[in-house]
Structures are given as structure tokens and as C-alpha cells.
Amino acid sequence: MKEEINVRMYEGLFLLDNAQASLEWDNVVKHIHDILQKNGAEILKSEKWGEKKLAYKINGHKRGTYLLIHFHAKHSAITTIKRDFQLSDCIIRSLIVKDDKIEELSQVVPAEGGAEKTIDKLPEPVEKDLQAADASSKTADTV
Amino acid sequence: MTKRRFNKTSKCRFCRMGIDEVDYKDSQNLPKLTTSQGKLFSRKRSGNCAHHQHSVKVSIKRARFMALLPYVT
């Protein structure tokens, strides 16, 4: 019973080095998935947001590629996951947030093919976000 | 007894849209809640209720960390 409570749904957003991401995208994604799976996380969904201009320079990087991953993990594993991401070279920044809203959705949907259905129901329309973000970054440039 | 007047529409934009928690990836709404310098609008200026203003505050700070929004422009 305790283990069930400890396992939660998390959402991770990763900002990746553009040079490495454009050359060997599959390897970079595999590297991130390996880190998560090594710490006992179960990946439900992983999607590329695409290349974007950053709002400010980070260690000389002006552009970066975003990767959004939803995963199940024990809360005790999160600290080690975060440390591993900090140590890896291709990741510029990472943010891991608890996501209870999607967990509720996955509980409502029956177990068979549950992951796919939750993917359909995800609230954020990513492409629209990206377009809007590009537009906002352009406006930011003009300002 | 005086008659009580009710505002039918809520002032808070997120209450009107029926959004429970503001998402830090929501790049359509979040820039509208910051000044041209990148500062947060006050609750008085944005018209948000307490719950959503708190949620906006948290999500803007997350978006800034991930370089989706600027700290200062």
C-alpha cells in the first residue's frame, strides 16, 4: 500500500543542447530515457517540442531543443534522477514537476490501453503553444 | 434589507475559462500577465482571484527558469 502511494506521476521538461540534439537526436533521447529507467521510472509519453529561441542566454546557448516526458516514478528516486540530469552534458536545464491532473485522468480510463487514451486527453496543444511561443519570442525581439 | 447585487461574470480570466491550475507551458496566457519588462502584474491589475494569482506566480517562475519567459528585458 505504501509503495502505491509513493509512486506518482511526474512531468519533466528538458532543455537540450542544440548542437548535439540536431546531430544525434535519437541518442540524446535514449540517454535521457536510460537515466529515467535506471532509476525505476516508467515512461508514459515522450514528445519533442522542437527548437526554440531562449528568452535569455544560458552558458552561451541562444537556442535550445525542448523535450517533454511524462513518467511514473517513486518520489524517493526523484533526487537521484535530478542529480543524474545535472551531471549529463547534453542537458542544459531540466524541470521535474508533480502532475496529479493527468494521474486522475489515467485512473478514470480503464487499464487496457490507458496510456494511449491519456495521451489523447492531454490538455496542452503543443503545436499551438510552439507557434504562440515563437510569436511571443519574435515580439520580445522587437521590444 | 438592502438588495444584494451580483456580478454574473467573474473578473478572473482563469475562472471564466474554467481552468483549474495555470500551466507553466501555457505560452498564450502567461506573457499577458507580465509587463513589458517581464515583471508580474499585481492582483489588482490582472484581476485574478487569489487562487489563480498564486498559480500564475508559480507557473511564471517555472517558465522563467526554463527560459520560456525572460527574467528581465
Backbone of each chain as ProteinMPNN parsed JSONL, in Angstrom:
{"seq_chain_A": "MKEEINVRMYEGLFLLDNAQASLEWDNVVKHIHDILQKNGAEILKSEKWGEKKLAYKINGHKRGTYLLIHFHAKHSAITTIKRDFQLSDCIIRSLIVKDDKIEELSQVVPAEGGAEKTIDKLPEPVEKDLQAADASSKTADTV", "coords_chain_A": {"N_chain_A": [[0.836, -1.212, 0.0], [1.943, 1.191, 0.822], [3.891, 1.582, -1.12], [2.377, 2.066, -3.389], [1.358, 4.563, -2.809], [3.678, 6.045, -2.819], [4.522, 6.015, -5.475], [4.266, 8.242, -8.073], [2.868, 10.484, -10.536], [4.852, 12.239, -12.795], [6.049, 15.147, -14.514], [8.414, 15.972, -16.818], [10.44, 18.542, -18.121], [12.861, 19.103, -20.497], [15.686, 20.917, -21.403], [17.664, 20.894, -24.135], [20.999, 20.666, -25.455], [21.524, 22.283, -28.457], [23.28, 21.705, -30.546], [24.137, 19.048, -30.181], [21.646, 17.807, -30.14], [20.584, 18.223, -32.691], [22.348, 16.805, -34.278], [22.504, 14.088, -33.303], [19.814, 13.058, -32.446], [18.284, 10.806, -31.642], [20.069, 9.368, -30.026], [20.436, 11.131, -27.898], [17.858, 11.291, -26.803], [17.564, 8.645, -26.077], [19.528, 8.437, -24.157], [18.451, 10.058, -22.107], [16.1, 8.643, -21.537], [17.247, 6.292, -20.634], [18.455, 7.116, -18.25], [16.176, 7.708, -16.747], [14.87, 5.202, -16.685], [16.757, 3.652, -15.433], [16.534, 4.489, -12.846], [14.175, 3.372, -12.108], [11.872, 4.449, -13.252], [8.791, 4.693, -15.07], [8.148, 5.294, -18.332], [5.642, 7.179, -19.828], [4.971, 8.874, -21.866], [6.619, 10.629, -24.412], [7.699, 13.475, -25.932], [8.776, 15.619, -28.607], [9.377, 19.044, -28.456], [10.532, 20.741, -30.119], [12.836, 23.062, -31.754], [13.79, 26.096, -30.199], [14.059, 29.653, -29.634], [15.829, 30.891, -26.883], [14.73, 32.674, -23.956], [16.649, 34.048, -22.623], [20.259, 34.109, -22.552], [21.878, 31.015, -21.83], [24.657, 29.826, -20.414], [26.037, 30.6, -22.749], [24.418, 29.517, -24.695], [22.086, 30.245, -27.193], [19.927, 29.19, -28.454], [17.739, 26.345, -28.093], [16.646, 22.886, -27.729], [13.56, 21.512, -26.831], [12.331, 18.899, -24.733], [9.646, 16.948, -23.737], [8.567, 14.912, -21.15], [6.426, 12.513, -19.751], [6.156, 10.658, -16.815], [5.977, 7.809, -14.565], [7.131, 7.541, -11.257], [8.916, 6.602, -8.239], [8.812, 8.694, -5.359], [11.122, 8.857, -3.92], [13.081, 8.343, -5.752], [13.413, 10.596, -7.236], [15.292, 12.525, -6.454], [17.78, 11.332, -7.079], [17.428, 11.059, -9.818], [17.311, 13.739, -10.625], [19.918, 14.536, -9.951], [21.447, 12.98, -11.682], [20.667, 14.065, -14.128], [21.716, 16.615, -13.892], [24.386, 16.052, -14.045], [24.766, 15.22, -16.619], [25.948, 15.976, -19.935], [24.589, 16.854, -22.248], [22.228, 18.009, -21.447], [20.904, 21.102, -20.775], [19.139, 22.455, -19.035], [16.763, 21.214, -16.637], [13.454, 20.441, -15.58], [11.421, 19.087, -13.193], [8.187, 18.231, -12.396], [5.437, 17.593, -10.25], [2.528, 15.932, -11.404], [-0.546, 15.759, -10.944], [-2.955, 15.997, -12.163], [-3.047, 14.639, -14.622], [-2.753, 12.136, -13.662], [-5.175, 11.657, -12.428], [-6.767, 11.489, -14.699], [-5.726, 9.163, -15.86], [-6.528, 7.332, -14.016], [-9.263, 7.283, -14.304], [-9.627, 6.285, -16.869], [-9.885, 2.96, -18.172], [-7.627, 0.157, -17.501], [-6.507, -1.179, -19.764], [-4.752, -0.173, -22.518], [-4.612, 2.303, -21.432], [-2.651, 4.271, -21.304], [-2.47, 5.281, -23.902], [-4.947, 6.485, -24.24], [-4.866, 8.503, -22.322], [-2.949, 10.065, -23.438], [-4.278, 11.147, -25.61], [-6.008, 12.745, -24.244], [-4.519, 14.761, -23.136], [-4.026, 18.06, -21.87], [-2.536, 20.199, -23.073], [-2.227, 21.745, -26.183], [0.341, 21.191, -28.159], [1.556, 22.075, -30.541], [0.264, 24.455, -31.11], [1.064, 25.9, -28.885], [3.763, 26.112, -29.399], [3.809, 27.66, -31.717], [2.667, 29.986, -30.772], [4.547, 30.6, -28.873], [6.758, 31.092, -30.449], [5.852, 33.335, -31.754], [5.605, 35.061, -29.601], [8.252, 35.229, -28.818], [9.279, 36.479, -30.99], [8.03, 38.952, -30.813], [9.178, 39.719, -28.463], [11.741, 40.109, -29.328], [11.471, 42.352, -30.914], [10.779, 44.241, -29.03]], "CA_chain_A": [[0.0, 0.0, 0.0], [2.813, 2.357, 0.911], [4.565, 1.784, -2.408], [1.425, 2.668, -4.309], [1.26, 5.999, -2.521], [4.935, 6.695, -3.177], [4.646, 6.16, -6.927], [3.442, 9.363, -8.528], [3.032, 10.909, -11.924], [5.687, 13.43, -12.92], [6.219, 15.715, -15.847], [9.757, 16.558, -16.912], [10.749, 19.312, -19.328], [14.31, 19.129, -20.615], [16.251, 21.831, -22.396], [18.821, 20.146, -24.623], [21.994, 21.351, -26.269], [21.029, 22.227, -29.833], [24.281, 21.107, -31.44], [24.057, 17.588, -30.042], [20.287, 17.34, -30.436], [20.347, 18.201, -34.133], [23.177, 15.769, -34.904], [22.14, 12.711, -32.904], [18.618, 13.213, -31.611], [17.871, 9.525, -31.062], [20.977, 9.011, -28.941], [20.177, 12.021, -26.756], [16.595, 10.861, -26.194], [17.812, 7.342, -25.453], [20.324, 8.731, -22.954], [17.537, 10.559, -21.08], [15.223, 7.527, -21.164], [18.052, 5.34, -19.855], [18.6, 7.658, -16.891], [14.89, 7.553, -16.058], [14.56, 3.778, -16.473], [17.748, 3.144, -14.467], [16.024, 4.816, -11.515], [12.89, 2.709, -11.871], [10.714, 5.217, -13.741], [8.072, 4.111, -16.202], [7.861, 6.418, -19.235], [4.322, 7.055, -20.439], [4.858, 9.668, -23.082], [7.807, 11.448, -24.628], [7.48, 14.198, -27.184], [9.715, 16.697, -28.912], [8.727, 20.336, -28.626], [11.188, 21.425, -31.222], [13.879, 24.042, -31.455], [13.224, 27.404, -29.832], [14.99, 30.668, -29.145], [15.687, 31.026, -25.437], [14.397, 34.035, -23.528], [17.925, 34.66, -22.228], [21.39, 33.197, -22.792], [22.29, 30.118, -20.741], [26.015, 29.314, -20.694], [26.389, 30.863, -24.139], [23.437, 28.96, -25.631], [20.993, 31.159, -27.532], [18.784, 28.367, -28.873], [17.738, 25.02, -27.466], [15.551, 21.993, -28.11], [12.826, 21.075, -25.634], [11.774, 17.537, -24.743], [8.668, 16.821, -22.643], [8.368, 13.493, -20.824], [5.567, 12.167, -18.615], [6.576, 9.352, -16.307], [5.671, 7.359, -13.207], [8.343, 7.211, -10.507], [8.82, 6.739, -6.786], [9.287, 10.034, -5.018], [12.497, 8.76, -3.395], [14.012, 8.251, -6.882], [13.488, 11.868, -7.954], [16.548, 13.234, -6.148], [18.865, 10.744, -7.874], [17.171, 11.388, -11.226], [17.711, 15.137, -10.824], [21.374, 14.619, -9.896], [21.958, 12.404, -12.923], [20.447, 15.017, -15.223], [22.657, 17.727, -13.726], [25.73, 15.62, -14.415], [24.906, 14.887, -18.04], [26.453, 17.12, -20.71], [23.712, 17.363, -23.31], [21.062, 18.687, -20.869], [21.235, 22.433, -20.243], [18.276, 22.646, -17.853], [15.654, 20.262, -16.534], [12.458, 20.793, -14.571], [10.526, 17.954, -12.935], [7.038, 18.745, -11.655], [4.367, 16.627, -9.991], [1.407, 16.187, -12.306], [-1.643, 14.94, -10.437], [-4.126, 16.142, -13.021], [-3.019, 13.565, -15.608], [-2.922, 10.896, -12.904], [-6.625, 11.479, -12.29], [-7.269, 11.033, -15.994], [-5.321, 7.779, -16.096], [-7.309, 6.473, -13.124], [-10.617, 7.183, -14.847], [-9.568, 5.422, -18.051], [-9.57, 1.581, -17.823], [-6.201, -0.151, -17.552], [-6.028, -1.575, -21.085], [-4.546, 0.959, -23.438], [-4.863, 3.53, -20.668], [-1.648, 5.295, -21.609], [-2.79, 5.928, -25.177], [-6.102, 7.378, -24.09], [-4.472, 9.703, -21.586], [-2.192, 10.914, -24.368], [-5.26, 11.903, -26.377], [-6.72, 13.72, -23.42], [-3.619, 15.751, -22.551], [-4.625, 19.373, -22.047], [-1.832, 21.248, -23.821], [-1.985, 21.594, -27.616], [1.752, 21.573, -28.179], [1.919, 22.84, -31.734], [-0.235, 25.826, -30.927], [1.941, 26.525, -27.9], [5.032, 26.451, -30.029], [3.609, 28.797, -32.615], [2.441, 31.169, -29.944], [5.805, 30.921, -28.219], [7.609, 31.723, -31.447], [5.326, 34.673, -31.971], [5.923, 35.899, -28.437], [9.685, 35.49, -28.805], [9.533, 37.485, -32.014], [7.637, 40.244, -30.262], [10.179, 40.068, -27.456], [12.903, 40.629, -30.052], [11.224, 43.717, -31.37], [10.848, 45.104, -27.846]], "C_chain_A": [[0.864, 1.252, 0.0], [3.466, 2.663, -0.431], [3.646, 2.465, -3.408], [1.332, 4.177, -4.1], [2.524, 6.709, -2.997], [5.11, 6.893, -4.675], [3.69, 7.249, -7.395], [3.706, 9.636, -9.998], [3.866, 12.184, -11.938], [5.757, 13.875, -14.374], [7.591, 16.378, -15.884], [9.919, 17.312, -18.212], [12.258, 19.481, -19.377], [14.716, 20.079, -21.725], [17.576, 21.234, -22.838], [19.724, 21.023, -25.478], [21.645, 21.163, -27.75], [21.994, 21.509, -30.767], [24.191, 19.585, -31.407], [22.7, 17.062, -30.478], [20.045, 17.254, -31.947], [21.145, 17.088, -34.808], [22.663, 14.364, -34.591], [20.978, 12.738, -31.918], [18.256, 11.907, -30.905], [18.75, 9.133, -29.879], [20.704, 9.831, -27.687], [18.908, 11.586, -26.023], [16.79, 9.541, -25.457], [18.584, 7.518, -24.144], [19.421, 9.172, -21.796], [16.616, 9.437, -20.6], [15.972, 6.51, -20.299], [18.193, 5.801, -18.414], [17.318, 7.439, -16.091], [14.629, 6.081, -15.707], [15.518, 3.143, -15.464], [17.256, 3.381, -13.037], [14.602, 4.307, -11.276], [11.677, 3.494, -12.327], [10.096, 4.518, -14.946], [7.63, 5.258, -17.106], [6.53, 6.192, -19.934], [4.263, 7.763, -21.785], [6.099, 10.536, -23.205], [7.645, 12.16, -25.957], [8.459, 15.35, -27.339], [8.928, 17.98, -29.114], [9.312, 21.095, -29.809], [12.168, 22.48, -30.752], [13.242, 25.401, -31.179], [14.331, 28.365, -29.441], [14.76, 30.84, -27.653], [15.418, 32.486, -25.071], [15.638, 34.784, -23.049], [19.019, 33.634, -22.453], [21.647, 32.314, -21.577], [23.615, 29.498, -21.139], [26.383, 29.471, -22.171], [25.418, 30.306, -25.155], [22.335, 29.981, -25.882], [19.736, 30.394, -27.926], [18.883, 27.005, -28.183], [16.568, 24.2, -27.964], [14.893, 21.468, -26.845], [12.295, 19.665, -25.827], [10.878, 17.396, -23.508], [8.396, 15.343, -22.402], [7.418, 13.374, -19.634], [5.967, 10.79, -18.121], [6.069, 9.102, -14.895], [6.992, 7.098, -12.505], [8.061, 7.289, -9.021], [9.383, 8.095, -6.402], [10.706, 10.009, -4.472], [13.519, 8.737, -4.537], [14.256, 9.599, -7.545], [14.805, 12.597, -7.691], [17.698, 12.674, -6.97], [18.684, 11.048, -9.359], [17.647, 12.809, -11.522], [19.232, 15.271, -10.861], [21.985, 14.09, -11.185], [21.792, 13.363, -14.093], [21.406, 16.19, -15.131], [24.048, 17.346, -14.222], [25.878, 15.407, -15.918], [25.179, 16.145, -18.866], [25.416, 17.728, -21.637], [22.508, 18.129, -22.756], [21.491, 20.022, -20.27], [20.429, 22.682, -18.965], [17.224, 21.56, -17.829], [14.734, 20.691, -15.403], [11.51, 19.61, -14.411], [9.434, 18.413, -11.978], [6.046, 17.615, -11.427], [3.168, 16.966, -10.867], [0.228, 15.306, -11.91], [-2.844, 14.942, -11.357], [-4.213, 14.978, -14.02], [-3.209, 12.226, -14.903], [-4.412, 10.608, -12.713], [-7.226, 10.945, -13.578], [-6.961, 9.56, -16.207], [-6.084, 6.825, -15.183], [-8.727, 6.258, -13.672], [-10.655, 6.189, -16.002], [-9.234, 3.99, -17.623], [-8.137, 1.208, -18.182], [-5.703, -0.48, -18.961], [-5.957, -0.386, -22.008], [-4.77, 2.288, -22.75], [-3.927, 4.645, -21.064], [-2.016, 6.045, -22.885], [-3.931, 6.925, -25.009], [-5.73, 8.646, -23.345], [-3.7, 10.646, -22.493], [-3.163, 11.772, -25.172], [-5.868, 13.032, -25.555], [-5.833, 14.817, -22.859], [-4.068, 17.172, -22.86], [-3.883, 20.309, -22.996], [-1.707, 20.909, -25.31], [-0.587, 22.126, -27.933], [2.098, 22.444, -29.377], [1.488, 24.295, -31.615], [0.684, 26.59, -29.988], [3.215, 27.014, -28.559], [4.893, 27.669, -30.923], [3.467, 30.087, -31.821], [3.75, 31.615, -29.306], [6.745, 31.611, -29.197], [7.182, 33.161, -31.674], [5.735, 35.593, -30.829], [7.41, 36.225, -28.414], [10.038, 36.537, -29.851], [9.183, 38.872, -31.49], [8.657, 40.701, -29.232], [11.414, 40.661, -28.133], [12.698, 42.095, -30.414], [11.271, 44.699, -30.211], [12.306, 45.253, -27.45]], "O_chain_A": [[0.586, 2.228, -0.697], [3.587, 3.819, -0.836], [4.072, 3.328, -4.176], [1.241, 4.957, -5.048], [2.464, 7.826, -3.51], [5.774, 7.838, -5.102], [2.484, 7.194, -7.155], [4.631, 9.096, -10.605], [3.604, 13.107, -11.167], [5.556, 13.1, -15.309], [7.887, 17.248, -15.065], [9.583, 16.803, -19.281], [12.867, 19.947, -18.414], [14.171, 20.052, -22.829], [18.498, 21.082, -22.037], [19.285, 21.974, -26.125], [21.491, 20.04, -28.229], [21.572, 20.79, -31.672], [24.172, 18.921, -32.444], [22.605, 16.008, -31.106], [19.387, 16.33, -32.425], [20.688, 16.495, -35.786], [22.42, 13.56, -35.491], [21.139, 12.477, -30.725], [17.958, 11.905, -29.711], [18.262, 8.636, -28.864], [20.734, 9.316, -26.569], [18.878, 11.519, -24.794], [16.26, 9.338, -24.365], [18.322, 6.833, -23.155], [19.59, 8.73, -20.659], [16.379, 9.295, -19.4], [15.413, 5.943, -19.361], [18.072, 5.011, -17.477], [17.354, 7.043, -14.926], [14.224, 5.757, -14.59], [15.15, 2.222, -14.736], [17.523, 2.586, -12.136], [13.916, 4.757, -10.358], [10.567, 3.248, -11.854], [10.776, 3.85, -15.724], [6.83, 6.099, -16.696], [6.311, 5.152, -20.555], [3.596, 7.312, -22.716], [6.571, 11.107, -22.222], [7.473, 11.518, -26.993], [8.905, 15.964, -26.369], [7.939, 18.008, -29.846], [8.672, 21.963, -30.404], [12.315, 22.757, -29.562], [12.283, 25.799, -31.839], [15.397, 27.956, -28.981], [13.616, 30.925, -27.207], [15.824, 33.406, -25.781], [15.67, 36.014, -23.068], [18.75, 32.435, -22.536], [21.639, 32.787, -20.44], [23.683, 28.729, -22.098], [26.974, 28.57, -22.766], [25.552, 30.573, -26.349], [21.73, 30.514, -24.952], [18.62, 30.884, -27.755], [19.955, 26.577, -27.754], [15.62, 24.731, -28.543], [15.566, 21.036, -25.91], [11.869, 19.283, -26.917], [11.295, 17.684, -22.386], [8.04, 14.608, -23.324], [7.592, 14.058, -18.626], [6.102, 9.857, -18.913], [5.774, 10.028, -14.139], [7.89, 6.493, -13.092], [7.112, 7.941, -8.583], [10.315, 8.592, -7.035], [11.42, 11.01, -4.543], [14.687, 9.067, -4.329], [15.195, 9.743, -8.329], [15.368, 13.214, -8.596], [18.507, 13.433, -7.504], [19.659, 11.267, -10.077], [18.302, 13.057, -12.535], [19.78, 16.011, -11.678], [22.926, 14.676, -11.719], [22.67, 13.465, -14.949], [21.863, 16.708, -16.15], [24.79, 18.177, -14.744], [26.994, 15.413, -16.436], [24.704, 17.233, -18.54], [25.354, 18.946, -21.805], [21.832, 18.829, -23.51], [22.333, 20.071, -19.373], [20.985, 23.074, -17.939], [16.833, 21.042, -18.875], [15.182, 21.237, -14.395], [10.873, 19.182, -15.374], [9.715, 18.918, -10.892], [5.838, 16.777, -12.305], [2.832, 18.136, -11.051], [0.031, 14.232, -12.477], [-3.653, 14.014, -11.344], [-5.282, 14.408, -14.241], [-3.763, 11.29, -15.48], [-4.852, 9.463, -12.82], [-8.084, 10.063, -13.557], [-7.809, 8.798, -16.671], [-6.272, 5.655, -15.517], [-9.308, 5.184, -13.517], [-11.568, 5.371, -16.114], [-8.363, 3.815, -16.771], [-7.508, 1.835, -19.034], [-4.589, -0.1, -19.319], [-6.943, 0.31, -22.25], [-5.082, 3.286, -23.399], [-4.323, 5.807, -21.156], [-1.897, 7.268, -22.958], [-3.903, 8.035, -25.541], [-6.204, 9.732, -23.677], [-3.776, 11.866, -22.348], [-2.923, 12.958, -25.395], [-6.194, 14.104, -26.066], [-6.325, 15.716, -22.178], [-4.453, 17.464, -23.992], [-4.513, 21.131, -23.661], [-1.131, 19.877, -25.655], [-0.358, 23.335, -27.972], [2.833, 23.424, -29.256], [2.22, 25.223, -31.96], [1.041, 27.743, -30.231], [3.684, 28.129, -28.334], [5.72, 28.581, -30.904], [4.054, 31.12, -32.146], [4.042, 32.806, -29.202], [7.434, 32.571, -28.852], [8.003, 34.073, -31.774], [6.15, 36.733, -31.039], [7.805, 37.332, -28.048], [10.937, 37.358, -29.666], [9.923, 39.835, -31.688], [8.969, 41.887, -29.125], [12.051, 41.576, -27.61], [13.578, 42.94, -30.258], [11.73, 45.831, -30.359], [12.615, 45.939, -26.476]]}, "seq_chain_B": "MTKRRFNKTSKCRFCRMGIDEVDYKDSQNLPKLTTSQGKLFSRKRSGNCAHHQHSVKVSIKRARFMALLPYVT", "coords_chain_B": {"N_chain_B": [[-33.989, 45.597, 4.414], [-31.151, 45.723, 2.338], [-30.865, 45.372, -1.218], [-28.933, 42.779, -2.597], [-26.286, 42.954, -4.89], [-25.166, 41.135, -7.678], [-22.254, 40.19, -9.43], [-22.346, 38.782, -12.507], [-20.479, 37.72, -14.31], [-17.23, 36.5, -13.695], [-14.315, 38.276, -12.536], [-11.857, 37.188, -12.777], [-9.76, 35.847, -15.206], [-9.084, 33.173, -15.549], [-10.949, 31.817, -14.037], [-13.181, 32.38, -15.537], [-12.551, 31.03, -17.872], [-12.583, 28.51, -16.942], [-10.343, 27.145, -16.091], [-8.426, 25.161, -13.966], [-5.794, 24.91, -12.769], [-3.001, 26.935, -13.583], [-0.858, 26.393, -16.316], [2.672, 26.05, -16.652], [3.655, 25.887, -19.18], [1.962, 27.219, -20.741], [2.012, 29.271, -23.126], [0.437, 31.151, -24.239], [-1.19, 32.589, -22.457], [0.434, 33.367, -20.301], [2.432, 35.417, -21.009], [0.745, 37.616, -21.197], [0.295, 38.321, -18.642], [2.441, 39.592, -17.67], [4.562, 42.502, -17.397], [5.997, 44.759, -19.877], [8.599, 44.75, -19.166], [8.883, 42.287, -18.091], [8.029, 41.834, -15.561], [5.797, 40.593, -12.975], [2.263, 41.151, -13.158], [0.241, 42.933, -10.795], [-2.249, 41.655, -8.502], [-4.409, 43.328, -8.485], [-4.183, 44.629, -10.946], [-4.173, 42.491, -12.82], [-6.541, 41.259, -12.249], [-6.989, 38.761, -11.289], [-8.247, 36.025, -9.244], [-7.455, 35.006, -5.854], [-6.547, 32.351, -5.761], [-5.872, 31.778, -8.46], [-4.021, 33.773, -9.0], [-1.919, 33.024, -7.39], [-1.281, 30.624, -8.582], [-0.516, 31.519, -11.102], [1.734, 32.978, -10.415], [3.507, 30.956, -9.555], [3.727, 29.463, -11.92], [4.8, 31.269, -13.761], [7.288, 31.687, -12.664], [8.386, 29.163, -12.988], [8.395, 29.006, -15.771], [10.205, 31.022, -16.345], [12.556, 29.909, -15.357], [12.967, 27.838, -17.148], [13.652, 29.235, -19.378], [11.554, 30.05, -20.997], [10.186, 32.333, -20.581], [11.327, 35.708, -20.109], [13.527, 36.833, -17.432], [14.219, 39.506, -17.139], [13.702, 42.141, -19.411]], "CA_chain_B": [[-32.792, 44.913, 3.903], [-30.738, 46.21, 1.016], [-30.735, 44.336, -2.25], [-27.543, 42.43, -2.92], [-26.01, 42.917, -6.332], [-24.212, 40.079, -8.035], [-21.569, 40.202, -10.721], [-22.557, 37.463, -13.093], [-19.211, 37.212, -14.843], [-16.112, 36.65, -12.769], [-13.253, 39.132, -13.039], [-10.662, 36.386, -13.004], [-9.836, 35.263, -16.559], [-8.981, 31.716, -15.492], [-12.254, 31.341, -13.561], [-14.11, 32.475, -16.672], [-12.216, 29.984, -18.844], [-12.767, 27.208, -16.311], [-9.049, 26.478, -15.907], [-8.218, 24.954, -12.529], [-4.426, 25.316, -12.461], [-2.326, 27.515, -14.741], [0.279, 25.57, -16.712], [3.848, 26.888, -16.939], [3.937, 25.802, -20.611], [0.895, 27.963, -21.411], [2.703, 30.461, -23.611], [-0.517, 32.123, -24.75], [-1.732, 33.432, -21.39], [1.411, 33.884, -19.331], [3.023, 36.717, -21.351], [-0.236, 38.683, -20.981], [0.251, 38.644, -17.219], [3.686, 40.246, -17.281], [4.775, 43.805, -18.013], [6.962, 44.694, -20.98], [9.898, 44.463, -18.555], [8.908, 40.905, -17.643], [7.577, 41.715, -14.164], [4.431, 40.101, -12.782], [1.224, 42.126, -12.851], [-0.362, 42.788, -9.475], [-3.578, 41.042, -8.487], [-5.352, 44.403, -8.822], [-4.07, 44.907, -12.379], [-4.524, 41.328, -13.635], [-7.926, 40.904, -11.958], [-7.1, 37.346, -10.931], [-8.613, 35.686, -7.875], [-6.275, 34.647, -5.057], [-6.084, 31.016, -6.154], [-5.227, 31.792, -9.763], [-2.84, 34.637, -8.95], [-0.856, 32.187, -6.809], [-0.927, 29.64, -9.6], [0.205, 32.262, -12.139], [3.047, 33.32, -9.856], [4.342, 29.754, -9.582], [3.999, 28.999, -13.285], [5.711, 32.223, -14.417], [8.64, 31.443, -12.155], [8.864, 27.943, -13.639], [8.659, 29.316, -17.171], [11.437, 31.8, -16.384], [13.676, 29.007, -15.132], [13.193, 27.054, -18.363], [13.943, 30.198, -20.456], [10.387, 30.277, -21.849], [9.885, 33.753, -20.363], [12.521, 36.387, -19.612], [13.524, 37.424, -16.088], [14.245, 40.952, -17.373], [14.012, 42.522, -20.804]], "C_chain_B": [[-32.431, 45.436, 2.521], [-30.613, 45.043, 0.046], [-29.264, 44.044, -2.528], [-27.38, 42.366, -4.428], [-24.96, 41.844, -6.614], [-23.556, 40.388, -9.365], [-21.727, 38.826, -11.341], [-21.263, 36.873, -13.633], [-18.095, 37.49, -13.841], [-15.062, 37.568, -13.385], [-12.036, 38.314, -13.447], [-10.758, 35.647, -14.34], [-9.802, 33.748, -16.519], [-10.261, 31.092, -14.938], [-13.242, 31.327, -14.713], [-13.849, 31.354, -17.67], [-12.399, 28.583, -18.264], [-11.476, 26.428, -16.176], [-8.767, 26.372, -14.415], [-6.829, 25.445, -12.109], [-3.774, 25.856, -13.732], [-1.073, 26.693, -15.039], [1.467, 26.464, -17.052], [4.212, 26.853, -18.423], [2.928, 26.61, -21.433], [1.456, 29.295, -21.92], [1.74, 31.471, -24.236], [-0.937, 33.105, -23.668], [-0.662, 34.088, -20.52], [2.049, 35.222, -19.736], [2.056, 37.884, -21.154], [-0.258, 39.143, -19.527], [1.57, 39.234, -16.723], [3.812, 41.581, -17.992], [5.775, 43.66, -19.156], [8.37, 44.432, -20.456], [10.021, 43.002, -18.129], [8.501, 40.728, -16.192], [6.142, 41.2, -14.105], [3.468, 41.263, -12.559], [0.667, 41.871, -11.455], [-1.742, 42.151, -9.604], [-4.637, 42.071, -8.897], [-5.379, 44.637, -10.332], [-4.558, 43.718, -13.217], [-5.974, 40.906, -13.413], [-8.107, 39.46, -11.543], [-7.569, 37.161, -9.495], [-7.361, 35.165, -7.166], [-5.675, 33.321, -5.523], [-5.304, 31.073, -7.466], [-4.007, 32.706, -9.792], [-1.654, 33.863, -8.398], [-0.34, 31.213, -7.863], [-0.127, 30.29, -10.734], [1.622, 32.576, -11.678], [3.993, 32.127, -9.965], [4.719, 29.388, -11.014], [4.896, 29.964, -14.041], [7.135, 31.993, -13.944], [9.236, 30.178, -12.747], [9.241, 28.22, -15.087], [9.938, 30.132, -17.316], [12.647, 30.892, -16.246], [14.012, 28.234, -16.396], [13.426, 27.945, -19.576], [12.789, 30.323, -21.45], [9.943, 31.729, -21.743], [11.155, 34.423, -19.831], [12.396, 36.804, -18.14], [13.412, 38.945, -16.226], [14.428, 41.174, -18.868], [14.335, 44.004, -20.856]], "O_chain_B": [[-33.288, 45.575, 1.648], [-30.306, 43.911, 0.42], [-28.456, 44.96, -2.674], [-28.212, 41.807, -5.143], [-23.996, 41.683, -5.866], [-24.222, 40.8, -10.316], [-21.296, 37.824, -10.77], [-20.978, 35.69, -13.446], [-18.026, 38.557, -13.23], [-14.93, 37.636, -14.607], [-11.284, 38.695, -14.344], [-11.715, 34.912, -14.581], [-10.422, 33.094, -17.358], [-10.624, 29.977, -15.314], [-14.037, 30.398, -14.858], [-14.781, 30.791, -18.245], [-12.375, 27.592, -18.993], [-11.491, 25.197, -16.147], [-8.855, 27.359, -13.686], [-6.698, 26.281, -11.216], [-3.966, 25.312, -14.819], [-0.321, 26.341, -14.131], [1.296, 27.515, -17.669], [4.988, 27.689, -18.885], [3.023, 26.678, -22.659], [1.384, 30.313, -21.232], [2.166, 32.525, -24.708], [-1.032, 34.307, -23.917], [-0.829, 35.217, -20.059], [2.198, 36.094, -18.881], [2.492, 39.019, -20.965], [-0.765, 40.221, -19.216], [1.792, 39.361, -15.519], [3.238, 41.776, -19.063], [6.329, 42.583, -19.379], [9.234, 43.954, -21.192], [11.119, 42.526, -17.841], [8.602, 39.633, -15.64], [5.374, 41.351, -15.055], [3.793, 42.232, -11.873], [0.627, 40.731, -10.992], [-2.324, 42.118, -10.688], [-5.622, 41.742, -9.558], [-6.442, 44.819, -10.926], [-5.27, 43.904, -14.203], [-6.575, 40.269, -14.279], [-9.234, 38.973, -11.449], [-7.33, 38.009, -8.636], [-6.337, 34.916, -7.801], [-4.459, 33.188, -5.66], [-4.222, 30.499, -7.582], [-3.057, 32.443, -10.53], [-0.527, 34.015, -8.867], [0.864, 31.008, -8.013], [0.813, 29.696, -11.261], [2.58, 32.46, -12.442], [5.134, 32.264, -10.407], [5.867, 29.049, -11.299], [5.682, 29.532, -14.885], [8.08, 32.092, -14.727], [10.442, 30.11, -12.987], [10.263, 27.741, -15.577], [10.676, 29.964, -18.287], [13.65, 31.077, -16.935], [15.183, 27.996, -16.695], [13.399, 27.454, -20.705], [13.008, 30.662, -22.613], [9.393, 32.291, -22.69], [11.968, 33.773, -19.173], [11.299, 37.092, -17.661], [12.624, 39.589, -15.533], [15.213, 40.481, -19.515], [14.624, 44.536, -21.928]]}, "name": "protein", "num_of_chains": 2, "seq": "MKEEINVRMYEGLFLLDNAQASLEWDNVVKHIHDILQKNGAEILKSEKWGEKKLAYKINGHKRGTYLLIHFHAKHSAITTIKRDFQLSDCIIRSLIVKDDKIEELSQVVPAEGGAEKTIDKLPEPVEKDLQAADASSKTADTVMTKRRFNKTSKCRFCRMGIDEVDYKDSQNLPKLTTSQGKLFSRKRSGNCAHHQHSVKVSIKRARFMALLPYVT"}
